[in-house]
């Protein structure tokens, strides 16, 4: 009897483990079926709500700034004020993606939207993860240059000009991607961090570089600059929707021969993060391995299209 119970527990555990392992795949399949029909995804512009699936962005801008936000009521206001101030010399739009926040992130965004014509808010009821949020923002943007930045303002906005010059330099046939990097800060951080976080960092780097074939020193910095054509390709193909999505972006960029450059940026850790480092690292390691396996098996394809 005890043996039967033990075998049953092991069997159930294996089923749960397999389901967890393939969560990114099942999420992607569900998104393919539902994202175009999901009327809960709306864009708020000029105080009016539009269905994301039918909205046409007619803004005449050169730069689109995409800011994914989840439970950022305490940091978003400061970030937006700094963004308005720094980019007022540019012809730009801001797109905030409220990733089903549980706090007042949406209310804060609406407050700053008043009297800002090229300020758009994408919002919905079910959390999609950072990758899913960024994709919705990128595919709604119309700027010839598109900046992805975090809501915590961890990267100095003055670094934009440096990345912009580099993007112009490397762009070929309308394709180019410049990634901010914090790698130059690693030595100081390693000394201060807890031992298990350093182990997780080295394991992630090994998987990214060796298994996924991405040779960048810092794939996860939330400050990246794309040409419009590049983001249209990468984010339509993108399958991963959570923290590991950056790595898949670089894998897709390699496949499409997108020129990629990595530049060091001024960056500082900002208090108020809701990220569970250990949980996120385990989830990312799973996603890194799974994305490589699914591409190798041709279950995922570099010609896939989310259909937005």
Residue frames as qw, qx, qy, qz and C-alpha x, y, z in Angstrom:
[[0.000, 0.884, 0.467, 0.000, 0.00, 0.00, 0.00],
 [0.302, -0.807, 0.106, 0.496, 2.78, 2.43, 0.94],
 [0.430, -0.144, 0.604, 0.656, 4.63, 1.58, -2.28],
 [0.241, 0.613, 0.663, 0.356, 1.52, 2.30, -4.34],
 [0.117, -0.943, -0.245, 0.190, 1.05, 5.66, -2.63],
 [0.407, -0.606, 0.334, 0.597, 4.72, 6.52, -3.18],
 [0.394, 0.140, 0.683, 0.599, 4.51, 5.60, -6.88],
 [0.118, 0.807, 0.556, 0.159, 1.32, 7.67, -7.24],
 [0.239, -0.894, -0.030, 0.378, 2.99, 10.70, -5.60],
 [0.427, -0.352, 0.518, 0.652, 6.02, 10.33, -7.90],
 [0.326, 0.436, 0.708, 0.450, 3.75, 10.04, -10.95],
 [0.003, -0.923, -0.385, 0.021, 1.78, 13.16, -9.99],
 [0.364, -0.755, 0.180, 0.515, 5.03, 14.99, -9.29],
 [0.441, -0.056, 0.620, 0.646, 6.36, 14.07, -12.73],
 [0.216, 0.687, 0.621, 0.310, 3.17, 15.32, -14.40],
 [0.163, -0.948, -0.170, 0.214, 3.37, 18.61, -12.53],
 [0.454, -0.549, 0.378, 0.591, 7.06, 18.93, -13.40],
 [0.410, 0.231, 0.664, 0.581, 6.45, 18.26, -17.11],
 [0.089, 0.857, 0.489, 0.137, 3.61, 20.78, -17.15],
 [0.288, -0.880, 0.042, 0.375, 5.86, 23.40, -15.51],
 [0.523, -0.272, 0.516, 0.621, 8.71, 22.63, -17.90],
 [0.276, 0.327, 0.660, 0.618, 6.56, 23.21, -20.97],
 [0.014, 0.756, 0.464, -0.461, 4.66, 26.24, -19.63],
 [0.012, -0.545, 0.271, 0.793, 6.34, 28.66, -22.12],
 [0.014, 0.028, 0.828, 0.560, 5.22, 26.46, -25.02],
 [0.022, -0.578, -0.816, 0.013, 1.62, 26.13, -23.86],
 [0.037, -0.711, -0.237, 0.661, 1.46, 29.88, -23.13],
 [0.012, -0.353, 0.500, 0.791, 2.65, 30.63, -26.67],
 [0.011, -0.262, -0.889, -0.377, 0.07, 28.30, -28.20],
 [0.042, -0.700, -0.653, 0.288, -2.69, 29.94, -26.18],
 [0.050, -0.626, 0.042, 0.777, -1.48, 33.42, -27.20],
 [0.050, -0.080, 0.712, 0.696, -1.56, 32.45, -30.87],
 [0.060, -0.470, -0.858, -0.198, -5.21, 31.41, -30.54],
 [0.196, -0.769, -0.572, 0.206, -6.47, 34.28, -28.41],
 [0.329, -0.388, -0.055, 0.859, -4.36, 37.44, -28.71],
 [0.002, -0.136, -0.457, -0.879, -6.11, 38.76, -31.84],
 [0.381, -0.538, -0.641, -0.394, -9.52, 38.07, -30.31],
 [0.452, -0.416, -0.564, 0.552, -8.72, 39.42, -26.85],
 [0.001, -0.780, -0.284, -0.558, -10.84, 42.55, -26.50],
 [0.584, -0.764, -0.189, 0.200, -9.56, 43.07, -22.95],
 [0.574, -0.169, 0.146, 0.787, -6.31, 44.48, -24.42],
 [0.189, 0.921, 0.335, 0.068, -6.95, 48.17, -24.94],
 [0.483, 0.136, -0.011, 0.865, -4.94, 51.23, -25.87],
 [0.119, -0.870, -0.388, 0.279, -5.76, 54.48, -24.12],
 [0.425, 0.114, 0.225, 0.869, -4.91, 57.54, -26.20],
 [0.111, -0.280, -0.112, -0.947, -6.15, 61.11, -25.66],
 [0.388, -0.045, 0.548, -0.740, -8.38, 59.80, -22.89],
 [0.810, 0.192, -0.101, -0.545, -10.17, 57.39, -25.22],
 [0.586, -0.253, 0.770, -0.001, -10.03, 53.60, -25.21],
 [0.642, 0.468, -0.413, -0.445, -9.47, 51.57, -28.38],
 [0.975, -0.071, 0.210, -0.019, -9.25, 47.83, -28.97],
 [0.367, -0.606, 0.582, 0.399, -5.62, 46.87, -29.44],
 [0.597, 0.148, 0.739, 0.274, -6.46, 44.49, -32.29],
 [0.398, 0.732, 0.486, 0.264, -8.02, 47.24, -34.44],
 [0.191, -0.903, -0.016, 0.386, -6.11, 50.34, -33.31],
 [0.683, 0.522, 0.109, 0.499, -4.08, 52.22, -35.93],
 [0.465, -0.640, -0.051, 0.610, -1.27, 54.36, -34.55],
 [0.467, 0.773, 0.254, 0.346, -1.13, 57.54, -36.67],
 [0.393, -0.849, 0.072, 0.345, 1.45, 59.43, -34.59],
 [0.614, 0.722, -0.133, 0.288, 4.08, 61.28, -36.59],
 [0.529, -0.786, 0.319, 0.031, 7.18, 60.54, -34.50],
 [0.492, 0.629, -0.601, 0.050, 10.79, 59.53, -35.01],
 [0.172, 0.278, -0.854, 0.405, 11.29, 57.82, -31.65],
 [0.746, -0.418, -0.319, -0.407, 9.06, 55.41, -29.73],
 [0.004, -0.420, 0.744, -0.520, 9.80, 54.80, -26.04],
 [0.759, -0.245, -0.519, -0.308, 8.36, 51.54, -24.72],
 [0.096, -0.417, 0.669, -0.608, 8.12, 51.12, -20.93],
 [0.630, -0.277, -0.706, -0.165, 6.72, 47.84, -19.54],
 [0.186, -0.419, 0.448, -0.767, 5.27, 48.33, -16.08],
 [0.665, -0.340, -0.654, -0.122, 4.10, 45.92, -13.39],
 [0.589, -0.711, -0.337, 0.184, 3.21, 47.27, -9.93],
 [0.543, 0.155, -0.035, 0.825, 5.26, 50.43, -10.53],
 [0.140, -0.895, -0.370, -0.209, 3.05, 53.04, -8.87],
 [0.516, -0.790, 0.004, 0.330, 5.93, 54.22, -6.67],
 [0.518, -0.356, 0.411, 0.660, 8.56, 54.55, -9.42],
 [0.460, 0.521, 0.588, 0.414, 6.73, 55.26, -12.66],
 [0.030, 0.973, 0.224, -0.050, 6.03, 58.95, -11.97],
 [0.382, -0.746, 0.346, 0.421, 9.70, 59.76, -11.41],
 [0.549, -0.005, 0.671, 0.499, 10.64, 57.86, -14.56],
 [0.345, 0.725, 0.537, 0.258, 8.07, 59.66, -16.70],
 [0.098, -0.974, -0.029, 0.202, 9.11, 63.09, -15.46],
 [0.436, -0.549, 0.519, 0.488, 12.75, 62.33, -16.28],
 [0.514, 0.264, 0.705, 0.412, 11.72, 60.95, -19.69],
 [0.222, 0.903, 0.364, 0.047, 9.68, 64.04, -20.59],
 [0.222, -0.905, 0.187, 0.310, 12.58, 66.28, -19.60],
 [0.492, -0.385, 0.618, 0.477, 15.28, 64.37, -21.46],
 [0.408, 0.244, 0.755, 0.452, 13.42, 63.68, -24.69],
 [0.222, 0.792, 0.374, -0.429, 11.59, 67.02, -25.12],
 [0.049, 0.649, -0.428, -0.627, 13.98, 67.91, -27.96],
 [0.106, -0.057, 0.920, 0.374, 12.88, 64.83, -29.92],
 [0.635, 0.023, -0.234, -0.736, 9.75, 64.01, -31.87],
 [0.146, 0.139, -0.964, 0.174, 8.67, 61.02, -29.78],
 [0.717, -0.364, -0.258, -0.536, 5.87, 58.94, -28.36],
 [0.151, -0.324, 0.833, -0.422, 5.73, 57.09, -25.04],
 [0.749, -0.148, -0.489, -0.422, 3.96, 53.76, -24.75],
 [0.308, -0.363, 0.726, -0.497, 3.35, 52.46, -21.23],
 [0.641, -0.088, -0.702, -0.300, 2.30, 48.82, -20.96],
 [0.499, -0.397, 0.482, -0.601, 0.42, 48.11, -17.75],
 [0.437, 0.159, -0.877, -0.122, 1.02, 44.38, -17.34],
 [0.656, -0.477, -0.527, -0.255, -2.11, 43.71, -15.24],
 [0.193, 0.311, -0.562, 0.742, -0.69, 45.56, -12.24],
 [0.442, -0.534, -0.717, 0.080, -2.36, 45.04, -8.88],
 [0.282, -0.482, -0.306, 0.771, -1.54, 48.52, -7.60],
 [0.246, 0.852, 0.280, -0.368, -2.24, 52.02, -8.99],
 [0.443, -0.193, 0.515, 0.707, 0.21, 51.88, -11.91],
 [0.234, 0.550, 0.654, 0.464, -2.61, 52.52, -14.40],
 [0.136, -0.925, -0.343, 0.093, -3.86, 55.54, -12.45],
 [0.412, -0.644, 0.221, 0.605, -0.35, 57.02, -12.31],
 [0.389, 0.075, 0.625, 0.673, 0.08, 56.54, -16.06],
 [0.107, 0.745, 0.599, 0.273, -3.30, 58.17, -16.79],
 [0.269, -0.871, -0.153, 0.383, -2.33, 61.15, -14.68],
 [0.336, -0.510, 0.410, 0.678, 0.76, 61.79, -16.78],
 [0.375, 0.339, 0.723, 0.471, -1.13, 61.16, -20.02],
 [0.098, 0.882, 0.410, -0.212, -3.21, 64.31, -19.57],
 [0.162, 0.939, -0.129, -0.273, -2.18, 66.96, -22.14],
 [0.252, -0.500, 0.741, 0.371, 0.34, 64.57, -23.71],
 [0.741, 0.413, -0.100, -0.520, -1.00, 63.66, -27.15],
 [0.673, 0.419, -0.607, -0.060, 1.72, 61.14, -28.02],
 [0.191, -0.319, 0.814, -0.445, 1.37, 59.25, -24.74],
 [0.746, -0.056, -0.465, -0.473, -0.31, 55.88, -25.03],
 [0.421, -0.329, 0.745, -0.400, -1.21, 53.28, -22.41],
 [0.638, 0.041, -0.697, -0.324, -1.70, 49.63, -23.24],
 [0.353, -0.276, 0.680, -0.580, -3.53, 47.79, -20.48],
 [0.682, -0.048, -0.637, -0.355, -5.20, 44.40, -19.93],
 [0.721, -0.512, 0.114, -0.452, -6.43, 42.12, -17.15],
 [0.980, -0.166, 0.060, 0.093, -4.12, 39.08, -17.27],
 [0.298, -0.787, 0.466, 0.274, -0.40, 39.33, -16.54],
 [0.855, 0.511, -0.084, -0.017, 1.70, 38.37, -19.58],
 [0.797, -0.278, 0.136, 0.518, 5.22, 38.88, -18.31],
 [0.147, -0.717, 0.195, 0.653, 7.80, 41.46, -19.34],
 [0.241, -0.106, 0.738, 0.622, 8.40, 39.93, -22.77],
 [0.144, 0.585, 0.777, 0.180, 4.70, 39.81, -23.57],
 [0.053, -0.871, -0.281, 0.399, 4.27, 43.41, -22.42],
 [0.200, -0.561, 0.399, 0.697, 7.22, 44.70, -24.43],
 [0.268, 0.173, 0.806, 0.499, 5.98, 42.88, -27.55],
 [0.118, 0.777, 0.618, -0.008, 2.58, 44.58, -27.39],
 [0.123, -0.856, -0.007, 0.501, 4.30, 47.96, -27.01],
 [0.291, -0.375, 0.595, 0.649, 6.79, 47.41, -29.81],
 [0.235, 0.311, 0.815, 0.428, 4.21, 46.18, -32.31],
 [0.057, 0.860, 0.498, -0.091, 2.03, 49.23, -31.59],
 [0.289, -0.693, 0.125, 0.648, 4.92, 51.70, -31.99],
 [0.627, 0.733, 0.239, 0.109, 5.55, 53.71, -35.18],
 [0.146, -0.899, 0.334, 0.242, 8.89, 55.42, -34.49],
 [0.731, 0.563, -0.384, 0.042, 11.75, 54.61, -36.87],
 [0.315, 0.344, -0.743, 0.481, 13.83, 54.14, -33.72],
 [0.725, -0.504, -0.281, -0.375, 12.36, 52.25, -30.76],
 [0.106, 0.467, -0.684, 0.550, 13.75, 52.32, -27.23],
 [0.753, -0.422, -0.493, -0.109, 12.90, 49.67, -24.67],
 [0.138, 0.443, -0.542, 0.701, 13.56, 50.88, -21.13],
 [0.405, -0.348, -0.808, 0.249, 12.62, 49.74, -17.63],
 [0.278, -0.815, -0.339, -0.380, 10.15, 51.61, -15.45],
 [0.675, -0.625, -0.189, 0.343, 12.69, 51.89, -12.60],
 [0.236, 0.949, -0.159, 0.135, 14.97, 54.30, -14.51],
 [0.828, -0.433, 0.208, 0.289, 18.00, 52.21, -13.58],
 [0.652, 0.186, 0.298, 0.672, 19.87, 53.26, -16.73],
 [0.112, -0.568, -0.026, 0.815, 20.92, 56.90, -17.12],
 [0.557, 0.717, 0.404, -0.113, 18.85, 58.43, -19.93],
 [0.071, 0.854, -0.362, -0.365, 21.91, 60.33, -21.15],
 [0.452, -0.240, 0.810, 0.287, 23.10, 56.98, -22.50],
 [0.641, 0.586, 0.468, -0.163, 20.41, 57.17, -25.19],
 [0.338, 0.874, -0.230, -0.263, 22.48, 59.46, -27.40],
 [0.199, -0.544, 0.796, 0.177, 25.44, 57.07, -27.27],
 [0.539, 0.159, 0.827, -0.007, 23.28, 54.10, -28.24],
 [0.531, 0.754, 0.268, -0.279, 21.57, 56.14, -30.96],
 [0.178, 0.799, -0.490, -0.298, 24.87, 57.04, -32.62],
 [0.300, -0.291, 0.902, 0.109, 25.95, 53.41, -32.48],
 [0.601, 0.418, 0.655, -0.186, 22.65, 52.29, -34.01],
 [0.466, 0.828, -0.066, -0.305, 23.10, 54.65, -36.95],
 [0.034, -0.678, 0.704, 0.208, 26.65, 53.35, -37.36],
 [0.306, -0.159, 0.937, 0.048, 25.79, 49.63, -37.49],
 [0.640, 0.435, 0.437, -0.459, 22.40, 49.68, -39.26],
 [0.040, -0.228, 0.773, 0.591, 22.30, 47.80, -42.56],
 [0.249, -0.248, -0.774, -0.528, 19.23, 47.49, -44.79],
 [0.489, -0.515, -0.128, -0.692, 17.12, 49.01, -42.06],
 [0.867, -0.359, -0.346, -0.004, 18.21, 46.46, -39.46],
 [0.337, 0.452, -0.522, 0.640, 20.12, 47.15, -36.26],
 [0.701, -0.638, -0.298, -0.116, 20.01, 46.56, -32.51],
 [0.277, 0.511, -0.519, 0.626, 22.11, 48.16, -29.77],
 [0.722, -0.520, -0.455, -0.019, 22.01, 46.69, -26.26],
 [0.199, -0.803, 0.372, -0.421, 23.05, 48.46, -23.10],
 [0.808, 0.015, -0.550, 0.209, 25.42, 46.43, -20.94],
 [0.498, -0.805, 0.191, -0.261, 26.18, 46.35, -17.21],
 [0.944, 0.054, -0.225, 0.237, 29.03, 43.89, -17.60],
 [0.387, 0.539, -0.351, 0.661, 31.63, 46.51, -16.61],
 [0.423, -0.579, 0.278, -0.639, 29.93, 46.66, -13.19],
 [0.895, -0.139, -0.399, -0.146, 30.02, 42.91, -12.53],
 [0.574, 0.195, -0.589, 0.534, 33.25, 42.79, -10.50],
 [0.125, -0.278, 0.406, -0.861, 31.96, 45.25, -7.92],
 [0.733, -0.200, -0.090, -0.643, 28.54, 43.58, -7.77],
 [0.814, 0.036, -0.580, 0.024, 29.93, 40.06, -7.37],
 [0.311, 0.202, -0.636, 0.677, 31.81, 41.09, -4.23],
 [0.317, -0.149, 0.329, -0.877, 28.65, 42.54, -2.65],
 [0.743, -0.068, -0.309, -0.589, 26.12, 39.88, -3.67],
 [0.761, -0.300, 0.507, -0.270, 25.18, 36.73, -1.80],
 [0.260, -0.359, 0.850, 0.285, 26.98, 33.57, -2.93],
 [0.504, 0.343, 0.793, -0.015, 23.89, 31.86, -4.37],
 [0.411, 0.839, 0.146, -0.324, 23.16, 34.83, -6.64],
 [0.027, 0.704, -0.609, -0.364, 26.67, 34.58, -8.09],
 [0.384, -0.050, 0.912, 0.133, 26.19, 30.86, -8.74],
 [0.497, 0.631, 0.565, -0.189, 22.90, 31.57, -10.49],
 [0.245, 0.860, -0.189, -0.406, 24.61, 34.26, -12.59],
 [0.110, -0.508, 0.791, 0.322, 27.41, 31.93, -13.74],
 [0.448, 0.213, 0.868, 0.007, 24.95, 29.11, -14.55],
 [0.448, 0.773, 0.337, -0.296, 22.78, 31.48, -16.60],
 [0.130, 0.799, -0.424, -0.407, 25.79, 32.85, -18.48],
 [0.295, -0.249, 0.891, 0.238, 26.94, 29.32, -19.34],
 [0.476, 0.464, 0.744, -0.066, 23.51, 28.38, -20.73],
 [0.331, 0.865, 0.108, -0.362, 23.16, 31.65, -22.67],
 [0.064, 0.751, -0.549, -0.362, 26.64, 31.54, -24.22],
 [0.183, -0.287, 0.923, 0.179, 27.15, 27.81, -24.74],
 [0.340, 0.328, 0.880, -0.054, 23.70, 26.32, -25.29],
 [0.351, 0.803, 0.393, -0.278, 21.74, 29.24, -26.75],
 [0.651, 0.281, 0.312, 0.632, 24.74, 30.51, -28.71],
 [0.029, 0.955, 0.151, 0.254, 24.31, 34.16, -27.68],
 [0.720, 0.085, -0.244, 0.644, 27.74, 35.71, -27.10],
 [0.073, -0.781, 0.017, -0.621, 26.75, 39.02, -25.54],
 [0.315, 0.155, -0.682, 0.641, 28.09, 39.80, -22.07],
 [0.174, 0.244, 0.601, -0.741, 24.78, 41.14, -20.74],
 [0.074, -0.319, -0.772, -0.545, 21.55, 40.09, -22.40],
 [0.255, -0.621, -0.732, 0.112, 19.25, 41.22, -19.60],
 [0.141, -0.268, -0.158, 0.940, 19.90, 44.96, -19.32],
 [0.250, 0.680, 0.678, -0.124, 16.55, 46.69, -19.82],
 [0.113, 0.815, -0.084, -0.563, 17.86, 49.43, -22.11],
 [0.538, 0.059, 0.702, 0.462, 17.85, 48.43, -25.78],
 [0.286, 0.622, -0.089, -0.724, 17.50, 50.35, -29.02],
 [0.562, 0.240, 0.758, 0.226, 15.97, 48.88, -32.20],
 [0.161, 0.110, -0.425, -0.884, 15.23, 50.08, -35.67],
 [0.671, 0.141, 0.202, -0.699, 11.55, 49.80, -36.54],
 [0.749, 0.311, -0.499, -0.306, 12.19, 47.04, -39.08],
 [0.283, 0.276, -0.865, 0.310, 14.19, 45.06, -36.51],
 [0.332, -0.017, 0.660, -0.674, 11.52, 45.18, -33.81],
 [0.741, 0.222, -0.083, -0.628, 8.85, 44.19, -36.35],
 [0.671, 0.278, -0.681, -0.090, 10.79, 41.01, -37.18],
 [0.207, 0.224, -0.830, 0.467, 11.95, 40.06, -33.69],
 [0.334, 0.007, 0.581, -0.743, 8.74, 40.66, -31.75],
 [0.770, 0.165, -0.192, -0.585, 6.49, 38.93, -34.27],
 [0.682, 0.217, -0.698, 0.016, 8.60, 35.78, -34.03],
 [0.063, -0.398, 0.685, -0.607, 9.18, 35.98, -30.26],
 [0.644, -0.277, -0.686, -0.196, 7.78, 33.04, -28.27],
 [0.485, -0.272, -0.614, 0.561, 9.00, 33.62, -24.70],
 [0.156, -0.797, -0.301, -0.500, 7.03, 36.14, -22.70],
 [0.613, -0.780, -0.098, 0.085, 8.80, 36.31, -19.38],
 [0.341, -0.853, 0.273, 0.287, 12.27, 37.22, -18.12],
 [0.623, -0.211, 0.601, 0.453, 14.24, 35.12, -20.64],
 [0.584, 0.732, 0.348, -0.043, 12.70, 36.80, -23.70],
 [0.042, 0.893, -0.339, -0.292, 15.81, 38.97, -24.30],
 [0.423, -0.360, 0.783, 0.278, 17.91, 35.88, -25.07],
 [0.578, 0.434, 0.682, 0.111, 15.42, 34.66, -27.66],
 [0.300, 0.923, 0.064, -0.233, 15.45, 38.12, -29.26],
 [0.097, -0.741, 0.588, 0.309, 19.21, 37.81, -29.81],
 [0.527, -0.003, 0.831, 0.179, 18.78, 34.27, -31.17],
 [0.513, 0.711, 0.480, -0.030, 16.24, 35.56, -33.69],
 [0.106, 0.930, -0.204, -0.287, 18.50, 38.52, -34.52],
 [0.351, -0.456, 0.748, 0.330, 21.34, 36.11, -35.32],
 [0.556, 0.323, 0.757, 0.117, 19.08, 34.10, -37.61],
 [0.387, 0.855, 0.344, 0.025, 17.99, 37.21, -39.53],
 [0.645, 0.175, 0.042, 0.743, 21.57, 38.59, -39.59],
 [0.140, -0.955, -0.180, -0.190, 20.60, 41.74, -37.69],
 [0.444, 0.454, -0.400, 0.661, 23.71, 43.80, -36.85],
 [0.640, -0.712, -0.288, -0.029, 24.00, 43.82, -33.04],
 [0.363, 0.501, -0.414, 0.668, 26.24, 45.95, -30.84],
 [0.642, -0.617, -0.430, 0.148, 26.69, 46.06, -27.06],
 [0.230, 0.613, -0.221, 0.722, 27.74, 49.22, -25.22],
 [0.385, -0.276, -0.662, 0.582, 28.41, 49.82, -21.50],
 [0.188, -0.709, -0.292, -0.614, 25.86, 52.09, -19.83],
 [0.040, -0.276, 0.554, -0.784, 25.64, 53.98, -16.56],
 [0.651, -0.353, -0.572, -0.354, 23.36, 51.88, -14.40],
 [0.059, -0.287, 0.693, -0.659, 22.41, 51.72, -10.75],
 [0.260, -0.338, -0.904, 0.023, 20.18, 49.40, -8.77],
 [0.301, -0.342, -0.006, -0.890, 16.91, 51.10, -7.82],
 [0.149, 0.058, 0.852, -0.498, 14.97, 50.09, -4.73],
 [0.576, 0.251, 0.227, -0.744, 11.42, 48.82, -5.08],
 [0.404, 0.236, -0.781, -0.414, 11.86, 45.79, -7.32],
 [0.807, -0.124, 0.262, -0.515, 9.23, 43.04, -6.95],
 [0.727, 0.388, -0.553, -0.123, 11.48, 40.40, -8.51],
 [0.835, -0.425, 0.345, -0.060, 12.17, 37.17, -6.62],
 [0.168, 0.722, -0.627, -0.240, 15.73, 36.58, -7.84],
 [0.320, -0.215, 0.923, -0.001, 15.92, 32.85, -7.11],
 [0.596, 0.441, 0.625, -0.243, 12.49, 32.05, -8.57],
 [0.480, 0.809, -0.080, -0.330, 13.13, 34.20, -11.65],
 [0.002, 0.635, -0.741, -0.217, 16.58, 32.63, -12.20],
 [0.448, 0.013, 0.893, -0.035, 15.18, 29.09, -12.10],
 [0.573, 0.645, 0.424, -0.275, 12.39, 30.09, -14.47],
 [0.309, 0.828, -0.332, -0.330, 14.87, 31.75, -16.82],
 [0.205, -0.424, 0.866, 0.168, 17.18, 28.71, -16.84],
 [0.552, 0.310, 0.766, -0.112, 14.20, 26.55, -17.80],
 [0.498, 0.797, 0.182, -0.289, 13.24, 28.96, -20.57],
 [0.055, 0.742, -0.581, -0.331, 16.82, 29.21, -21.90],
 [0.310, -0.175, 0.925, 0.130, 17.02, 25.42, -22.24],
 [0.517, 0.478, 0.682, -0.197, 13.49, 25.00, -23.58],
 [0.400, 0.814, -0.041, -0.420, 13.79, 27.69, -26.26],
 [0.029, 0.578, -0.749, -0.323, 16.92, 26.03, -27.62],
 [0.355, 0.039, 0.934, -0.009, 15.34, 22.55, -27.59],
 [0.500, 0.614, 0.519, -0.322, 12.11, 23.70, -29.26],
 [0.343, 0.786, -0.297, -0.420, 14.00, 25.46, -32.04],
 [0.099, -0.419, 0.876, 0.216, 16.25, 22.43, -32.59],
 [0.361, 0.233, 0.899, -0.079, 13.19, 20.17, -32.84],
 [0.050, -0.141, -0.508, -0.848, 11.56, 22.68, -35.20],
 [0.126, -0.628, -0.751, 0.159, 8.54, 22.89, -32.89],
 [0.003, -0.884, -0.111, 0.453, 9.27, 26.60, -32.78],
 [0.661, 0.399, 0.351, 0.530, 10.36, 28.20, -36.01],
 [0.280, -0.348, 0.017, 0.895, 12.11, 31.47, -36.85],
 [0.091, -0.202, -0.518, -0.826, 9.29, 32.14, -39.31],
 [0.182, -0.577, -0.775, 0.184, 6.53, 31.91, -36.68],
 [0.037, -0.342, -0.091, -0.935, 4.29, 34.95, -36.37],
 [0.048, 0.252, 0.735, -0.628, 2.16, 35.84, -33.35],
 [0.097, 0.550, 0.749, 0.355, -0.34, 37.36, -35.77],
 [0.104, -0.750, -0.356, 0.547, -0.62, 40.89, -34.39]]
